[in-house]
Amino acid sequence: MVTIIATLEVKEGKMEEVKEVLKEMVAQIKATEPGTLEYIPHTVKGRDFKNKIVFYEKYKDGEAMKTHMANLAKTGAKLTPLLVPGMDLKTCFEIL
């Protein structure tokens, strides 16, 4: 299994719109990507994280992750304009 932890920054004043877009996006991913086991966006408390979204993503294998990444431009089309460019991306591999 492969886990991704991604932190994205939302443009000022766009958080509520991002939350609505993410509800649609998560539903679409769950319906069309069976190898995506978890795709959970989170807000984070604290001043330093006011405009941050942290994603916890878990994939059956590397192939499932590649499928998700290939679909991301289409599934994330509404989200991308609401974000500050760039992200902090960590690819994690389970120990057990």
C-alpha positions, 0 to 999 in steps of 0.5 A: 500500500502507498500513502500520500500526505499532501498539504495545499494552501487555499487562496484567501477567502476561498475556503468555503468554496474549496470545501464544496468542490472537495465534497464533489471531488471525493465522491467522484474519486470514490465512485471511479477509482476502486484502487483509491482506498482512502481520500480524505481532505482535512482542515487544520486548526491554528493560525499557521494553518488557516488556509491549509487543506491536508489530504490523507490518501491511501492506495492499494498499490503504486498502479492505483496511485498512478491512476489517481494522478492521471485522473487528477487534472480532470477531477481537480479542475474546479479545485486548482484555480482556488489554490495557491500554486505548489504543495507539500507532498509526502509519499509514505510506505507502511512498515507493517 
